[in-house]
Amino acid sequence: MLDHVVRDVTASGVRMRVLEAGADTSPALVLIHDFLTSRLAFEDIIGPLSTRFHVLAPDLPGFGESEKPSAARYAYGIEAFAEAIADLIAAFGVGRAHLCGHSLGGAVAITLAAEHPELVQRLVVEDSLCYPFPMGMRRKLPLVPVIGGIFFKQLWGRALFRSFFRDEIYGRHATFPAARVERHYELFNGPSARESAHAVLRAGLDARPVVARLTRIATPTLVVWGRDDRLFPAVSAQRLAREIPGARLEIMDAGHSPHEERPREFVALLTQFLEGRR
């Protein structure tokens, strides 16, 4: 059983739920999750990582079990999330931390590394939101003025939520984690959670500020990508690794979520990089 503590921390004025695992004398590692998920997405890798690192896995504001303030009170978006993670690192008093961000979390990690390099020891970005990507009707519909908001907040039900993860997130040959996706849906399926997620969706559509920060990253960086990513094509990984100075690139046989589809391989890769062995 995973030996961990779950606690609340106030960051940027918002209550964040954080899972903490591993010895506090070990190097700190912050895991930053994707859109529509929470710290639950990392549950397969937190245990193994906690044997070598002091793992902090927060639910971003608006997601999971964290506070979900209205968009009028909290400026949802990549920059706001980066500042929340900076506050979280300060709250735990760990000094500098390794960052591992997945998709939306990757954009947050990139932003934090560029804006607060003094807080980041090493950076891992996994299938990161960064460049423009293909958008079919299913992706565009929630962004249509008025109608899109109604659809996303009221009509996007369990079946559509499940099919999004099955068709867009996991690779064609991956085992679909039905129970985990069901837990994601339960945490999403409330008025405040849907409102927050829609605000994030609108704010994250323009990732040009993330691209503009790439050349400012000075910390050692590993770019990890799934070869079968149907959301953000793997060609983006090659571009990202070129534009972040000195970045290393690792392509895995997975879809959009390598850490879930190939957890043992991902943990080995992450550990080797963070410990400076590759």
C-alpha positions as CSV (number, residue, x, y, z in Angstrom):
1,M,0.0,0.0,0.0
2,L,1.2,3.5,-0.8
3,D,2.5,5.3,2.3
4,H,1.3,8.8,1.9
5,V,-0.3,11.8,3.4
6,V,-3.1,14.0,1.8
7,R,-3.2,17.5,3.0
8,D,-4.6,20.9,2.0
9,V,-2.3,23.9,1.2
10,T,-3.3,27.4,0.4
11,A,-1.6,28.5,-2.9
12,S,-2.4,31.8,-4.7
13,G,-5.4,32.2,-2.3
14,V,-6.9,28.8,-3.3
15,R,-7.1,25.6,-1.2
16,M,-5.2,22.9,-3.0
17,R,-5.4,19.2,-2.1
18,V,-1.9,17.6,-2.2
19,L,-0.7,14.1,-1.9
20,E,2.7,13.8,-0.3
21,A,4.8,10.6,-0.4
22,G,8.4,9.7,0.3
23,A,10.9,11.0,2.8
24,D,11.1,14.8,3.2
25,T,14.9,14.4,3.1
26,S,14.8,13.1,-0.5
27,P,14.9,15.4,-3.5
28,A,11.5,17.0,-4.1
29,L,9.5,16.0,-7.2
30,V,6.2,17.8,-8.1
31,L,3.9,16.0,-10.5
32,I,1.5,18.3,-12.4
33,H,-1.5,16.6,-14.0
34,D,-3.4,17.1,-17.2
35,F,-6.8,18.7,-18.0
36,L,-9.9,16.9,-16.7
37,T,-7.8,14.7,-14.4
38,S,-6.2,15.1,-10.9
39,R,-3.4,13.6,-8.9
40,L,-5.2,10.2,-9.4
41,A,-3.6,10.1,-12.9
42,F,-0.2,9.5,-11.2
43,E,-1.3,6.8,-8.8
44,D,0.6,4.0,-10.6
45,I,3.9,5.9,-10.4
46,I,3.8,7.7,-7.1
47,G,4.7,4.7,-5.0
48,P,7.8,3.7,-7.0
49,L,8.9,7.3,-7.3
50,S,8.5,7.9,-3.5
51,T,11.3,5.4,-2.8
52,R,13.8,7.9,-4.3
53,F,12.0,11.3,-4.1
54,H,9.8,13.4,-1.9
55,V,6.8,13.4,-4.1
56,L,4.2,16.2,-4.1
57,A,1.1,15.5,-6.3
58,P,-1.4,18.4,-6.2
59,D,-4.8,18.7,-7.7
60,L,-4.7,22.0,-9.6
61,P,-7.2,24.7,-8.7
62,G,-10.6,23.7,-10.2
63,F,-9.8,20.0,-10.4
64,G,-9.9,16.9,-8.3
65,E,-10.5,17.7,-4.6
66,S,-9.0,21.2,-4.7
67,E,-11.1,24.3,-4.3
68,K,-13.0,25.3,-7.4
69,P,-13.5,29.1,-7.2
70,S,-15.5,30.9,-9.8
71,A,-13.8,32.3,-12.8
72,A,-14.6,35.8,-11.5
73,R,-12.5,35.1,-8.4
74,Y,-9.6,33.1,-9.9
75,A,-7.9,33.7,-13.3
76,Y,-7.8,30.1,-14.5
77,G,-5.0,29.5,-17.0
78,I,-1.4,28.3,-17.4
79,E,0.2,31.3,-15.8
80,A,-2.1,31.2,-12.7
81,F,-1.4,27.5,-12.3
82,A,2.4,28.0,-12.5
83,E,2.1,30.6,-9.7
84,A,0.1,28.2,-7.7
85,I,2.8,25.5,-8.0
86,A,5.4,28.1,-7.0
87,D,3.4,28.9,-3.9
88,L,3.0,25.2,-3.2
89,I,6.8,24.6,-3.4
90,A,7.3,27.5,-0.9
91,A,4.6,26.2,1.4
92,F,6.3,22.8,1.7
93,G,9.7,24.5,2.2
94,V,11.5,22.2,-0.2
95,G,13.6,24.9,-1.8
96,R,14.2,23.7,-5.4
97,A,12.2,20.9,-6.8
98,H,12.1,18.6,-9.9
99,L,9.0,19.1,-12.0
100,C,7.2,16.6,-14.1
101,G,4.2,18.0,-16.0
102,H,1.8,16.0,-18.3
103,S,0.0,17.8,-21.2
104,L,-1.6,20.9,-19.6
105,G,0.7,20.2,-16.7
106,G,3.7,20.3,-19.1
107,A,2.7,23.8,-20.1
108,V,2.5,24.8,-16.5
109,A,5.9,23.3,-15.7
110,I,7.5,25.1,-18.7
111,T,6.0,28.4,-17.6
112,L,7.2,27.9,-14.0
113,A,10.8,26.9,-15.1
114,A,11.0,30.0,-17.3
115,E,9.5,32.4,-14.8
116,H,11.0,31.0,-11.6
117,P,14.2,29.1,-12.5
118,E,15.4,29.4,-8.9
119,L,12.7,26.9,-7.9
120,V,13.3,24.2,-10.5
121,Q,16.1,21.7,-10.4
122,R,15.3,19.5,-13.4
123,L,12.3,19.5,-15.7
124,V,10.4,16.7,-17.4
125,V,7.6,17.6,-19.9
126,E,5.4,14.7,-21.1
127,D,3.2,15.1,-24.2
128,S,3.0,18.8,-23.4
129,L,0.4,21.3,-24.5
130,C,2.5,23.8,-26.4
131,Y,2.0,24.1,-30.2
132,P,-1.2,24.3,-32.3
133,F,-2.8,20.9,-32.7
134,P,-5.6,19.4,-34.9
135,M,-9.1,20.1,-33.6
136,G,-12.0,18.1,-34.8
137,M,-15.6,19.0,-34.1
138,R,-15.7,17.2,-30.8
139,R,-12.8,19.4,-29.6
140,K,-14.2,22.6,-31.1
141,L,-17.8,22.3,-29.9
142,P,-17.2,23.3,-26.2
143,L,-15.5,26.5,-27.5
144,V,-18.4,27.7,-29.6
145,P,-19.8,30.9,-28.0
146,V,-22.8,30.3,-25.7
147,I,-23.7,26.9,-27.1
148,G,-20.3,25.4,-26.3
149,G,-20.6,26.5,-22.7
150,I,-24.0,25.0,-22.3
151,F,-22.9,21.7,-24.0
152,F,-19.8,21.4,-21.8
153,K,-21.3,22.4,-18.5
154,Q,-24.7,20.6,-18.8
155,L,-24.7,18.0,-21.6
156,W,-21.2,16.5,-21.7
157,G,-22.2,13.3,-19.9
158,R,-20.5,10.2,-18.7
159,A,-20.5,8.4,-22.1
160,L,-18.9,11.3,-24.0
161,F,-16.4,11.8,-21.2
162,R,-15.4,8.1,-21.3
163,S,-15.1,8.1,-25.1
164,F,-12.9,11.2,-25.0
165,F,-10.4,9.4,-22.9
166,R,-10.7,6.1,-24.8
167,D,-10.3,7.8,-28.3
168,E,-8.0,10.7,-27.6
169,I,-5.9,10.0,-24.5
170,Y,-4.9,6.4,-24.5
171,G,-3.0,4.6,-27.2
172,R,-4.7,2.1,-29.5
173,H,-3.1,-0.9,-27.8
174,A,-3.3,0.4,-24.2
175,T,-5.5,-1.1,-21.5
176,F,-8.3,1.3,-20.8
177,P,-8.3,2.2,-17.1
178,A,-12.1,2.3,-16.8
179,A,-12.2,2.7,-13.0
180,R,-9.8,5.6,-13.0
181,V,-11.7,7.4,-15.8
182,E,-14.9,6.9,-13.8
183,R,-13.3,8.6,-10.8
184,H,-12.2,11.5,-13.0
185,Y,-15.7,11.9,-14.2
186,E,-17.2,11.9,-10.7
187,L,-14.8,14.7,-9.7
188,F,-15.6,16.6,-12.9
189,N,-19.4,16.1,-12.7
190,G,-20.5,19.0,-10.6
191,P,-21.4,22.6,-11.5
192,S,-18.3,24.3,-10.0
193,A,-16.0,21.7,-11.5
194,R,-17.5,22.0,-14.9
195,E,-17.4,25.8,-14.7
196,S,-13.7,25.7,-13.8
197,A,-12.8,23.2,-16.5
198,H,-14.5,25.3,-19.1
199,A,-12.6,28.4,-18.0
200,V,-9.4,26.4,-18.3
201,L,-10.3,25.1,-21.7
202,R,-10.9,28.6,-23.0
203,A,-7.7,30.0,-21.4
204,G,-5.5,27.2,-22.6
205,L,-6.4,27.4,-26.2
206,D,-3.8,30.0,-26.9
207,A,-0.4,28.5,-25.9
208,R,1.7,31.1,-27.7
209,P,3.0,32.5,-24.3
210,V,4.3,29.0,-23.6
211,V,6.2,28.8,-26.9
212,A,7.7,32.3,-26.2
213,R,9.2,31.0,-22.9
214,L,10.9,27.9,-24.3
215,T,14.3,29.6,-25.1
216,R,14.4,31.0,-21.5
217,I,14.5,27.6,-19.9
218,A,18.0,27.0,-18.5
219,T,17.3,23.9,-16.3
220,P,18.2,20.4,-17.6
221,T,15.1,19.2,-19.5
222,L,13.7,15.8,-20.7
223,V,10.9,15.7,-23.2
224,V,8.9,12.5,-23.2
225,W,6.3,11.7,-25.8
226,G,4.0,8.9,-26.8
227,R,4.6,7.8,-30.4
228,D,0.9,7.0,-30.8
229,D,-0.3,10.3,-29.2
230,R,-3.6,11.2,-31.1
231,L,-4.1,14.5,-29.3
232,F,-0.7,16.1,-29.8
233,P,1.2,14.5,-32.7
234,A,4.7,13.2,-31.9
235,V,6.2,15.7,-34.4
236,S,5.6,18.3,-31.7
237,A,8.1,16.4,-29.4
238,Q,10.9,16.8,-31.9
239,R,10.2,20.5,-32.2
240,L,10.0,21.0,-28.5
241,A,13.2,19.2,-27.8
242,R,14.9,21.5,-30.4
243,E,13.6,24.7,-29.0
244,I,14.4,24.1,-25.3
245,P,18.1,24.6,-25.0
246,G,19.9,21.3,-24.4
247,A,16.8,19.2,-24.0
248,R,16.8,15.5,-24.3
249,L,14.1,13.6,-26.2
250,E,12.6,10.2,-25.4
251,I,9.8,8.7,-27.5
252,M,7.8,5.9,-25.9
253,D,5.5,3.2,-27.4
254,A,2.4,4.8,-25.9
255,G,-0.4,7.3,-26.6
256,H,-1.0,10.6,-24.9
257,S,-0.3,9.3,-21.4
258,P,2.9,7.3,-21.3
259,H,3.1,7.3,-17.5
260,E,-0.2,5.5,-17.3
261,E,0.3,3.1,-20.2
262,R,3.9,2.1,-19.4
263,P,4.4,3.1,-15.8
264,R,7.5,0.9,-15.0
265,E,9.3,2.2,-18.1
266,F,8.3,5.7,-17.3
267,V,9.5,5.6,-13.7
268,A,12.9,4.1,-14.8
269,L,13.3,6.8,-17.4
270,L,12.3,9.6,-15.0
271,T,14.5,8.4,-12.2
272,Q,17.6,8.0,-14.4
273,F,17.2,11.5,-15.7
274,L,16.4,13.2,-12.4
275,E,19.4,11.5,-10.8
276,G,21.6,12.7,-13.6
277,R,22.3,9.2,-14.9
278,R,21.2,10.0,-18.5
